[in-house]
Amino acid sequence: NYAAAEAAKLCRIDFVPAYPITPQTTIVEELSAKVARNEMNATYINMDSEHSVFAAAKGAAIAGSRVFTATSGQGLFYAHEVLHAIAHFRLPMVVCDVGRPSIPWNIWSDQTDSLAQRDTGWIQIYTESAQEVLDTIIQSYILTEKLDIPVMIVLDAFYQSHTSENIWIPEQNLVDEFLPPKQMKGWEVDVEHPKSVGGLVPPEHYEKFNYEYWLDANKAEDLLIETGKKFGEHFGRSYEPVEAVNIGPNTKMVFVSIASITTTVRGVIQNHPEIGLLKLRLFKPFPKESVLKAFENLPDDAMIVNIERNFLGGNHGAIMQEMLRALYGKKYRLYDVYAGLGGKDVPPVTIEKIIYKMQNNPGEVTWI
């Protein structure tokens, strides 16, 4: 959480609307402290709810501010209506969501909250470590301000939000070289030249807005590749929409994961040279081309095992849904495994159990 706050400071954000909700509270608390200590030239406002937080974020973005905030769980659900408005007004901003479940009431790790917002129009990027949180927020301001599409950065509750690890914090001048000041586009509210925003759009024009949005959303994967490469050249750590580990012509099984479970899978497969890992970093829009590229040398009879930390009310979890669409027409065998919902720990022995189950008695959907 402190890495997220540090990244926001490095990005020279100038507006932070905030409402506390576990387990993201320490992000906005730390930003509040930085503003109070005059370490940031930003306006910090305590709001009365998460719905109001995102409404204020929307207004500030319309006025041209570089906006950042954070939320979690029920807070994100409560803001659902405004998420649509921010995305379809084409407002650039970056928001950090610390993933937690819905009901029954639970404050631990899950991805139900963010995945329930897949169709609001936001770009979604899932992170594995504190360093990746910081680096991804910096990259995301490039993404959001070029495409005029908001970006949601997701990290797992407690496994990431409240776990301490060393990170490299870049010098401010290096970030300033990579991320220039926010450029006005001409559509922002100007009190000297009043205009209305968000008027009624009749059917003959509504499609045009969506078509332009569709064109830009389809640029997200390539722009993230370009931005991640430039970030690597500038800071020494490169990123792509997906990360392929040990995937090749001799691979028998590939785990597909997002966020912190990925770290556990990395360790386990070191003892299984026949097993690979596909880490999904960009999740929305889904990076189909990057997935296909990662699998280009994978045998047709390989097993694809998707690890889900979410339950969406149907048979399959969100990862399985997206992978089935991306791999439509391929001969791979896809399996769905629910593990770690509600913050239940997924230690190495659990991954070993999944491997044994898939090798001996696989089912289309398995609960561990």
ROMARMI-961363 format. One record per atom (N, C-alpha, C): y, z, x. Coordinates in pm, whole numbers, padded with zeros to 5 digits, always signed. Layout:
N
YZX ...
//
This chain:
368
-00120+00000+00082 +00000+00000+00000 +00126+00000+00086 +00124+00077+00194 +00241+00077+00283 +00257-00058+00352 +00146-00126+00378 +00154-00260+00437 +00224-00355+00342 +00198-00343+00213 +00264-00426+00113 +00415-00398+00111 +00451-00270+00115 +00593-00234+00115 +00662-00283+00242 +00592-00271+00354 +00650-00318+00481 +00672-00468+00478 +00577-00541+00419 +00591-00687+00409 +00710-00724+00322 +00728-00654+00211 +00841-00682+00123 +00973-00662+00196 +00980-00557+00276 +01101-00533+00356 +01123-00647+00455 +01018-00689+00524 +01029-00797+00622 +01074-00927+00558 +01039-00947+00431 +01076-01069+00359 +01219-01064+00306 +01288-00955+00331 +01428-00936+00288 +01443-00956+00138 +01354-00893+00064 +01368-00896-00081 +01498-00823-00119 +01558-00862-00231 +01684-00797-00268 +01682-00736-00407 +01566-00739-00476 +01558-00676-00608 +01418-00623-00630 +01408-00492-00663 +01280-00427-00689 +01288-00348-00819 +01236-00401-00929 +01220-00319-01049 +01086-00245-01038 +01081-00118-01079 +00961-00040-01049 +00924+00056-01161 +00793+00075-01176 +00738+00177-01265 +00608+00225-01200 +00589+00356-01189 +00470+00406-01117 +00343+00396-01202 +00236+00351-01140 +00104+00357-01203 -00001+00362-01093 -00091+00457-01104 -00198+00471-01006 -00289+00348-01013 -00330+00293-00897 -00308+00339-00761 -00207+00254-00681 -00107+00196-00749 -00007+00120-00675 +00119+00200-00646 +00131+00323-00700 +00258+00396-00698 +00319+00406-00559 +00237+00424-00457 +00294+00443-00323 +00361+00317-00270 +00334+00200-00327 +00408+00080-00287 +00554+00093-00327 +00578+00120-00456 +00717+00128-00502 +00784+00256-00452 +00708+00362-00432 +00766+00484-00373 +00818+00457-00232 +00739+00386-00154 +00780+00356-00017 +00902+00264-00017 +00907+00167-00106 +01024+00080-00115 +01147+00159-00159 +01128+00252-00252 +01239+00338-00294 +01294+00417-00176 +01204+00470-00094 +01247+00547+00022 +01320+00459+00123 +01272+00337+00143 +01338+00246+00238 +01478+00210+00191 +01493+00188+00060 +01626+00157+00006 +01718+00278+00020 +01663+00397-00009 +01743+00520+00000 +01788+00548+00143 +01707+00509+00240 +01742+00530+00382 +01827+00416+00437 +01867+00323+00349 +01948+00208+00390 +01877+00119+00491 +01742+00117+00483 +01665+00027+00569 +01652-00111+00507 +01687-00121+00378 +01678-00248+00306 +01807-00270+00226 +01853-00391+00225 +01969-00428+00144 +01918-00483+00011 +01872-00392-00076 +01809-00433-00201 +01851-00340-00314 +01847-00393-00434 +01868-00314-00555 +01733-00265-00604 +01720-00134-00619 +01596-00072-00667 +01625-00005-00800 +01548-00043-00904 +01574+00012-01038 +01445+00069-01096 +01451+00195-01139 +01339+00254-01212 +01346+00208-01358 +01239+00148-01405 +01235+00097-01542 +01155+00191-01631 +01156+00165-01763 +01090+00255-01856 +00945+00216-01885 +00901+00099-01835 +00764+00055-01856 +00738-00067-01770 +00612-00105-01759 +00579-00226-01683 +00627-00352-01753 +00630-00350-01886 +00685-00465-01959 +00831-00484-01919 +00905-00374-01909 +01045-00382-01868 +01058-00421-01721 +00964-00377-01638 +00966-00415-01496 +00964-00567-01482 +00871-00630-01553 +00859-00775-01539 +00971-00848-01611 +01025-00790-01717 +01142-00850-01781 +01262-00846-01686 +01280-00734-01616 +01389-00725-01519 +01366-00820-01401 +01240-00831-01358 +01207-00924-01250 +01241-01067-01292 +01210-01100-01417 +01241-01232-01470 +01391-01258-01466 +01468-01162-01515 +01614-01178-01517 +01673-01193-01378 +01624-01112-01284 +01676-01120-01147 +01642-01253-01083 +01520-01304-01110 +01481-01433-01053 +01566-01546-01113 +01597-01536-01243 +01683-01637-01305 +01821-01636-01238 +01863-01518-01193 +01993-01507-01126 +01988-01544-00978 +01867-01573-00926 +01855-01621-00789 +01811-01519-00687 +01771-01399-00730 +01728-01297-00635 +01589-01328-00579 +01561-01273-00461 +01425-01273-00407 +01360-01143-00454 +01266-01155-00548 +01214-01041-00624 +01076-01000-00574 +01053-00869-00575 +00920-00815-00545 +00898-00692-00632 +00776-00675-00681 +00736-00550-00745 +00585-00535-00733 +00534-00425-00787 +00390-00398-00781 +00347-00330-00910 +00220-00348-00944 +00167-00288-01065 +00016-00274-01051 -00049-00234-01161 -00193-00212-01157 -00245-00193-01299 -00369-00235-01322 -00441-00202-01444 -00365-00220-01572 -00352-00110-01649 -00286-00115-01779 -00142-00163-01769 -00078-00138-01654 +00058-00187-01636 +00064-00339-01639 -00033-00403-01573 -00039-00548-01572 -00074-00602-01711 -00167-00534-01779 -00201-00576-01916 -00078-00569-02007 -00002-00461-01993 +00115-00441-02078 +00219-00550-02055 +00225-00604-01934 +00324-00707-01900 +00277-00848-01931 +00160-00862-01992 +00097-00994-02010 +00192-01098-02069 +00263-01061-02174 +00355-01154-02239 +00460-01207-02142 +00515-01117-02060 +00622-01156-01969 +00568-01239-01853 +00442-01219-01817 +00381-01301-01711 +00386-01449-01748 +00355-01479-01873 +00363-01617-01921 +00506-01669-01908 +00603-01589-01949 +00742-01633-01945 +00788-01661-01802 +00755-01572-01710 +00795-01590-01570 +00736-01719-01514 +00608-01742-01541 +00542-01861-01487 +00600-01989-01547 +00620-01990-01677 +00661-02115-01742 +00812-02137-01737 +00888-02033-01700 +01027-02055-01662 +01036-02104-01517 +00921-02110-01449 +00912-02158-01310 +00995-02071-01217 +00973-01938-01227 +01053-01843-01150 +00977-01797-01026 +01034-01815-00908 +00967-01769-00786 +00977-01618-00769 +00866-01555-00743 +00862-01412-00708 +00722-01381-00657 +00709-01267-00589 +00578-01220-00543 +00556-01081-00599 +00438-01059-00656 +00401-00931-00714 +00268-00887-00653 +00257-00759-00623 +00133-00704-00568 +00061-00626-00677 -00062-00665-00706 -00144-00593-00804 -00256-00520-00732 -00264-00390-00754 -00374-00311-00699 -00482-00303-00807 -00589-00380-00786 -00686-00407-00891 -00763-00285-00938 -00761-00261-01069 -00839-00154-01132 -00882-00199-01270 -00978-00129-01332 -01034-00175-01459 -00946-00145-01580 -01003-00174-01695 -00937-00151-01823 -00996-00028-01890 -01077-00048-01990 -01136+00059-02070 -01287+00053-02056 -01361+00165-02048 -01317+00304-02049 -01218+00333-01936 -01130+00429-01957 -01020+00457-01865 -01073+00486-01726 -01017+00418-01629 -01068+00426-01492 -00956+00382-01399 -00937+00455-01290 -00830+00420-01195 -00884+00366-01063 -01017+00345-01056 -01076+00301-00932 -01084+00148-00923 -01158+00099-00828 -01149-00044-00794 -01226-00133-00890 -01163-00245-00924 -01219-00346-01013 -01124-00464-01007 -01164-00579-01058 -01073-00694-01060 -01048-00746-01201 -01081-00662-01300 -01065-00704-01438 -00919-00728-01473 -00829-00645-01419 -00688-00657-01460 -00628-00791-01417 -00644-00827-01290 -00585-00953-01242 -00657-01074-01298 -00791-01066-01308 -00866-01182-01357 -00839-01207-01505 -00799-01104-01577 -00761-01123-01717 -00631-01201-01729 -00560-01219-01617 -00432-01292-01618 -00447-01433-01558 -00570-01480-01542 -00591-01611-01479 -00515-01723-01547 -00501-01716-01677 -00444-01828-01752 -00296-01808-01785 -00230-01716-01716 -00086-01699-01737 -00005-01798-01655 -00069-01865-01559 +00002-01964-01479 +00041-01918-01341 +00007-01794-01304 +00041-01742-01172 -00060-01788-01068 -00014-01811-00947 -00103-01827-00833 -00160-01690-00799 -00291-01682-00774 -00353-01554-00740 -00423-01564-00605 -00392-01469-00516 -00454-01462-00384 -00512-01322-00365 -00641-01314-00328 -00710-01188-00309 -00724-01158-00159 -00700-01033-00122 -00696-00995+00019 -00810-00902+00055 -00844-00900+00183 -00958-00821+00231 -00916-00698+00309 -00801-00702+00375 -00759-00593+00464 -00611-00566+00449 -00565-00456+00507 -00421-00424+00505 -00342-00529+00581 -00396-00577+00693 -00327-00681+00767 -00311-00807+00685 -00416-00841+00610 -00409-00962+00527 -00310-00944+00413 -00297-00823+00360 -00197-00796+00257 -00057-00828+00311 -00025-00772+00427 +00107-00795+00486 +00130-00943+00514 +00035-01005+00579 +00051-01146+00617 +00061-01237+00494 -00016-01205+00390 -00020-01292+00273 +00109-01283+00192 +00168-01165+00186 +00296-01152+00115 +00403-01238+00182 +00406-01238+00314 +00504-01321+00387 +00481-01469+00356 +00356-01512+00363 +00324-01652+00334 +00355-01688+00189 +00337-01592+00099 +00351-01621-00043 +00494-01652-00083 +00592-01599-00009 +00731-01634-00042 +00760-01780-00006 +00692-01832+00096 +00703-01976+00124 +00645-02054+00005 +00529-02011-00040 +00458-02078-00148 +00539-02076-00277 +00583-01957-00317 +00649-01944-00446 +00785-02013-00449 +00858-02012-00336 +00991-02071-00337 +00990-02223-00318 +00879-02278-00268 +00866-02424-00262 +00816-02481-00395 +00726-02408-00462 +00665-02460-00584 +00734-02410-00711 +00814-02304-00700 +00871-02239-00818 +00761-02195-00914 +00657-02133-00856 +00548-02074-00933 +00528-01933-00878 +00523-01831-00964 +00507-01694-00912 +00370-01672-00851 +00364-01577-00757 +00239-01548-00683 +00203-01401-00702 +00074-01378-00732 +00020-01243-00745 -00076-01217-00629 -00045-01115-00548 -00133-01073-00439 -00216-00956-00490 -00348-00963-00472 -00437-00861-00527 -00511-00790-00414 -00510-00656-00421 -00592-00577-00329 -00669-00474-00410 -00784-00433-00359 -00871-00341-00432 -00816-00199-00429 -00822-00133-00544 -00780+00007-00553 -00861+00094-00459 -00793+00181-00389 -00849+00283-00301 -00921+00228-00179 -01015+00134-00196 -01081+00077-00077 -00978+00012+00015 -00874-00044-00044 -00765-00101+00036 -00636-00023+00018 -00602+00011-00105 -00469+00069-00130 -00449+00203-00061 -00554+00286-00051 -00539+00421+00004 -00623+00445+00128 -00667+00338+00192 -00742+00351+00318 -00649+00317+00434 -00649+00400+00537 -00562+00377+00654 -00632+00290+00757 -00560+00193+00808 -00610+00112+00919 -00490+00060+00999 -00513+00032+01124 -00406-00020+01208 -00372-00162+01168 -00243-00192+01164 -00199-00329+01141 -00091-00364+01242 -00070-00493+01261 +00036-00543+01348 +00153-00581+01258 +00266-00513+01281 +00387-00543+01203 +00477-00631+01290 +00503-00755+01248 +00583-00845+01330 +00729-00802+01337 +00796-00843+01441 +00939-00819+01454 +01014-00894+01343 +01124-00836+01298 +01201-00896+01189 +01248-01037+01224 +01287-01058+01350 +01338-01190+01386 +01229-01297+01378 +01103-01259+01403 +00992-01355+01390 +00971-01393+01244 +00981-01295+01154 +00966-01324+01011 +01083-01410+00963 +01203-01380+01012 +01321-01460+00972 +01307-01606+01016 +01245-01628+01131 +01223-01766+01178 +01123-01838+01088 +01022-01764+01041 +00917-01824+00957 +00962-01839+00813 +01032-01739+00761 +01074-01736+00621 +01226-01739+00613 +01286-01854+00586 +01431-01863+00580 +01486-01792+00457 +01617-01769+00450 +01677-01709+00331 +01648-01793+00207 +01644-01728+00092 +01615-01799-00033 +01724-01902-00062 +01681-02023-00091 +01773-02132-00121 +01790-02146-00272 +01913-02159-00317 +01938-02179-00459 +01902-02323-00498 +01849-02341-00619 +01805-02473-00665 +01905-02538-00762 +02002-02462-00809 +02100-02517-00901 +02078-02480-01046 +01958-02429-01078 +01930-02391-01216 +01958-02242-01241 +01989-02168-01137 +02011-02024-01151 +02134-01994-01238 +02133-01879-01301 +02247-01835-01380 +02367-01813-01290 +02480-01866-01330 +02606-01852-01258 +02710-01804-01359 +02764-01684-01338 +02856-01628-01439 +02984-01709-01451 +03015-01789-01349 +03133-01874-01356 +03106-02001-01436 +02980-02034-01454 +02942-02154-01529 +02827-02118-01623 +02858-02059-01737 +02754-02007-01828 +02658-02116-01878 +02535-02075-01900 +02434-02165-01955 +02332-02079-02029 +02258-02140-02118 +02151-02068-02188 +02018-02097-02118 +01928-01999-02124 +01797-02012-02061 +01690-01977-02163 +01588-02060-02173 +01475-02028-02260 +01494-02066-02404 +01563-02174-02429 +01583-02219-02566 +01457-02280-02626 +01462-02306-02756 +01348-02365-02826 +01325-02508-02777 +01198-02539-02744 +01164-02672-02693 +01077-02744-02797 +01122-02857-02852 +01045-02929-02954 +00924-03000-02892 +00829-03042-02975 +00705-03103-02924 +00727-03221-02831 +00827-03306-02860 +00844-03426-02778 +00886-03395-02635 +00934-03272-02609 +00974-03235-02474 +00881-03132-02408 +00808-03057-02492 +00727-02947-02438 +00626-02995-02335 +00563-03108-02364 +00460-03160-02273 +00517-03190-02135 +00643-03233-02129 +00704-03268-02000 +00708-03147-01907 +00743-03030-01964 +00746-02908-01883 +00608-02878-01826 +00506-02890-01909 +00371-02861-01864 +00321-02964-01763 +00358-03089-01782 +00316-03193-01688 +00375-03167-01551 +00504-03133-01544 +00567-03103-01415 +00502-02980-01351 +00470-02882-01434 +00403-02761-01385 +00267-02799-01326 +00192-02881-01398 +00059-02924-01354 +00066-02995-01218 +00165-03082-01202 +00180-03152-01075 +00200-03054-00960 +00284-02954-00980 +00313-02859-00872 +00199-02760-00849 +00133-02718-00957 +00019-02627-00941 -00091-02692-00857 -00107-02823-00872 -00209-02894-00795 -00171-02912-00648 -00051-02872-00611 -00010-02874-00471 -00040-02741-00400 -00076-02639-00476 -00087-02504-00422 -00191-02494-00310 -00309-02554-00330 -00415-02543-00230 -00372-02604-00097 -00319-02726-00100 -00276-02792+00023 -00160-02718+00088 -00067-02668+00006 +00048-02596+00063 +00004-02466+00127 -00095-02399+00069 -00146-02276+00128 -00216-02305+00261 -00287-02417+00270 -00348-02458+00397 -00240-02482+00502 -00137-02557+00465 -00027-02587+00557 +00046-02460+00600 +00072-02371+00504 +00145-02247+00534 +00061-02155+00622 -00069-02146+00592 -00157-02061+00673 -00169-02110+00816 -00169-02241+00834 -00174-02297+00970 -00045-02267+01046 +00069-02287+00980 +00197-02258+01045 +00211-02109+01076 +00159-02026+00985 +00161-01882+01010 +00081-01849+01136 -00035-01913+01151 -00116-01890+01269 -00047-01933+01397 +00023-02047+01393 +00096-02094+01510 +00209-01999+01546 +00267-01935+01445 +00384-01850+01467 +00346-01706+01500 +00240-01654+01434 +00205-01513+01447 +00070-01488+01514 -00013-01594+01528 -00141-01577+01594 -00258-01548+01503 -00238-01550+01371 -00346-01527+01275 -00338-01637+01169 -00438-01723+01164 -00438-01834+01070 -00515-01798+00943 -00476-01861+00833 -00542-01836+00705 -00563-01968+00632 -00669-01971+00549 -00695-02086+00462 -00729-02035+00322 -00738-02122+00224 -00772-02077+00088 -00908-02010+00078 -01004-02054+00162 -01135-01990+00168 -01172-01970+00315 -01268-01884+00337 -01321-01864+00473 -01472-01878+00468 -01526-01969+00547 -01671-01991+00553 -01727-01924+00678 -01831-01843+00660 -01897-01773+00770 -02045-01810+00771 -02091-01869+00880 -02233-01899+00898 -02290-01989+00788 -02212-02088+00747 -02260-02183+00647 -02287-02316+00717 -02414-02359+00716 -02452-02482+00783 -02583-02536+00732 -02643-02631+00802 -02765-02697+00755 -02888-02607+00747 -02884-02492+00815 -03000-02400+00813 -02978-02280+00722 -02869-02278+00648 -02837-02165+00561 -02922-02170+00434 -02986-02059+00402 -03072-02050+00283 -02999-01988+00163 -02903-01902+00191 -02833-01829+00086 -02688-01811+00129 -02596-01821+00032 -02455-01797+00059 -02402-01695-00041 -02347-01585+00011 -02277-01491-00074 -02135-01541-00097 -02086-01530-00220 -01947-01564-00252 -01880-01435-00298 -01769-01400-00233 -01705-01273-00265 -01555-01283-00251 -01486-01185-00308 -01342-01171-00291 -01311-01025-00256 -01200-01004-00186 -01146-00872-00155 -01241-00788-00068 -01245-00656-00089 -01300-00565+00011 -01451-00572+00026 -01525-00612-00078 -01670-00625-00064 -01704-00724+00048 -01614-00819+00071 -01637-00920+00175 -01665-00854+00310 -01594-00747+00342 -01611-00680+00472 -01753-00627+00487 -01807-00570+00380 -01944-00518+00384 -02044-00632+00402 -02025-00740+00329 -02116-00855+00341 -02113-00909+00484 -01995-00916+00545 -01984-00964+00684 -02077-00889+00776 -02077-00756+00761 -02160-00675+00850 -02308-00696+00827 -02348-00704+00700 -02490-00716+00667 -02547-00848+00714 -02477-00959+00694 -02535-01089+00726 -02547-01114+00876 -02489-01026+00957 -02510-01038+01102 -02657-01021+01137 -02731-00951+01051 -02875-00932+01071 -02959-01034+00995 -02891-01131+00932 -02961-01233+00853 -02903-01370+00887 -02949-01432+00993 -02891-01560+01038 -02906-01673+00937 -02995-01655+00838 -03016-01758+00736 -02919-01744+00619 -02832-01642+00622 -02741-01614+00509 -02596-01634+00553 -02519-01702+00469 -02378-01726+00496 -02290-01652+00397 -02160-01666+00417 -02061-01599+00334 -01946-01695+00306 -01904-01703+00181 -01784-01775+00145 -01686-01675+00084 -01580-01648+00156 -01475-01560+00107 -01371-01643+00034 -01348-01610-00093 -01245-01676-00171 -01116-01597-00156 -01016-01662-00100 -00885-01599-00084 -00791-01646-00196 -00770-01776-00205 -00699-01833-00320 -00798-01840-00436 -00760-01783-00550 -00850-01786-00665 -00794-01867-00781 -00663-01868-00794 -00601-01945-00902 -00476-02012-00846 -00460-02144-00854 -00562-02238-00900 -00682-02240-00806 -00801-02260-00862 -00922-02247-00783 -00930-02357-00677 -00960-02319-00551 -00956-02415-00440 -01082-02500-00430 -01102-02586-00526 -01225-02666-00534 -01250-02747-00408 -01147-02813-00357 -01166-02899-00239 -01207-02817-00117 -01150-02699-00101 -01186-02613+00012 -01329-02562+00000 -01372-02533-00122 -01510-02489-00144 -01607-02601-00110 -01579-02721-00159 -01667-02835-00131 -01673-02865+00018 -01560-02851+00086 -01558-02874+00231 -01644-02770+00303 -01635-02644+00259 -01714-02538+00321 -01864-02561+00303 -01902-02629+00193 -02043-02651+00162 -02092-02790+00204 -02013-02867+00275 -02049-03007+00301 -02177-03023+00381 -02215-02922+00462 -02340-02929+00540 -02448-02836+00487 -02424-02781+00368 -02519-02686+00310 -02634-02761+00244 -02759-02721+00267 -02873-02789+00203 -02867-02776+00051 -02919-02878-00019 -02916-02879-00165 -02995-02764-00226 -03095-02711-00154 -03178-02604-00212 -03127-02464-00179 -03009-02454-00122 -02953-02322-00089 -02918-02247-00216 -02928-02114-00209 -02891-02027-00320 -02745-01984-00304 -02668-01990-00413 -02530-01942-00413 -02529-01814-00495 -02496-01701-00430 -02500-01570-00495 -02358-01516-00506 -02307-01509-00628 -02170-01464-00653 -02169-01315-00683 -02090-01239-00607 -02081-01094-00628 -01957-01065-00713 -01980-01008-00831 -01872-00986-00928 -01834-00839-00936 -01703-00811-00918 -01653-00677-00945 -01567-00683-01072 -01616-00757-01171 -01542-00773-01295 -01640-00803-01407 -01610-00758-01527 -01687-00796-01645 -01587-00846-01748 -01604-00970-01794 -01506-01034-01881 -01554-01048-02025 -01663-00982-02058 -01709-00984-02197 -01811-01091-02229 -01841-01178-02132 -01940-01283-02153 -02059-01265-02060 -02137-01371-02046 -02256-01364-01961 -02220-01360-01814 -02130-01450-01773 -02094-01464-01632 -01961-01398-01600 -01948-01356-01473 -01821-01307-01424 -01731-01422-01384 -01609-01389-01344 -01509-01491-01316 -01546-01579-01197 -01605-01522-01093 -01641-01602-00976 -01745-01707-01013 -01847-01665-01088 -01950-01759-01132 -01890-01870-01217 -01801-01835-01309 -01738-01937-01393 -01669-02043-01309 -01590-01999-01211 -01514-02093-01129 -01605-02173-01037 -01708-02110-00981 -01799-02181-00891 -01881-02285-00967 -01923-02254-01090 -01996-02352-01170 -01910-02476-01193 -01781-02457-01221 -01692-02571-01243 -01673-02650-01113 -01651-02578-01003 -01624-02645-00876 -01746-02723-00826 -01866-02672-00854 -01989-02734-00802 -02064-02815-00908 -01994-02849-01016 -02059-02927-01122 -02114-03059-01066 -02239-03086-01097 -02305-03207-01047 -02382-03187-00918 -02361-03071-00851 -02437-03041-00729 -02571-02978-00766 -02663-02975-00670 -02798-02926-00696 -02819-02780-00658 -02714-02714-00614 -02730-02575-00572 -02775-02486-00688 -02851-02383-00653 -02891-02281-00750 -02788-02168-00746 -02721-02145-00858 -02617-02043-00864 -02666-01920-00938 -02637-01802-00881 -02677-01675-00940 -02555-01582-00944 -02555-01497-01046 -02445-01404-01065 -02496-01261-01050 -02424-01181-00970 -02463-01042-00947 -02343-00952-00976 -02359-00860-01069 -02255-00760-01097 -02279-00639-01007 -02179-00602-00929 -02192-00487-00839 -02054-00429-00812 -02044-00298-00813 -01919-00234-00775 -01816-00222-00884 -01855-00242-01010 -01757-00232-01118 -01707-00088-01132 -01579-00076-01167 -01520+00056-01186 -01509+00137-01060 -01518+00071-00944 -01503+00141-00817 -01632+00196-00760 -01746+00167-00824 -01874+00212-00768 -01891+00153-00628 -01932+00236-00535 -01941+00191-00396 -02047+00083-00379 -02018-00012-00290 -02113-00117-00256 -02138-00108-00105 -02226-00017-00062 -02255-00002+00079 -02349-00111+00128 -02374-00117+00258 -02465-00220+00312 -02602-00221+00245 -02654-00105+00209 -02787-00102+00149 -02789-00177+00014 -02677-00177-00057 -02671-00250-00183 -02677-00400-00158 -02608-00447-00056 -02616-00590-00021 -02758-00626+00020 -02824-00537+00092 -02964-00561+00130 -03052-00569+00006 -03025-00486-00095 -03102-00490-00220 -03082-00624-00291 -02958-00674-00288 -02931-00803-00352 -03007-00914-00280 -03009-00910-00146 -03081-01011-00068 -03230-01008-00106 -03289-00889-00110 -03432-00876-00144 -03459-00930-00284 -03373-00893-00377 -03390-00938-00516 -03383-01090-00524 -03285-01151-00458 -03267-01296-00465 -03381-01370-00396 -03436-01312-00292 -03544-01378-00219 -03680-01364-00289 -03693-01264-00376 -03824-01237-00435 -03832-01257-00585 -03730-01220-00657 -03736-01232-00803 -03595-01255-00859 -03535-01368-00828 -03395-01390-00871 -03385-01415-01020 -03279-01362-01078 -03246-01392-01217 -03108-01457-01220 -03083-01533-01326 -02952-01600-01335 -02838-01499-01327 -02856-01383-01394 -02758-01275-01390 -02831-01145-01360 -02780-01071-01263 -02842-00946-01221 -02736-00836-01216 -02771-00719-01270 -02686-00601-01256 -02748-00509-01153 -02671-00472-01052 -02722-00385-00945 -02676-00240-00972 
//
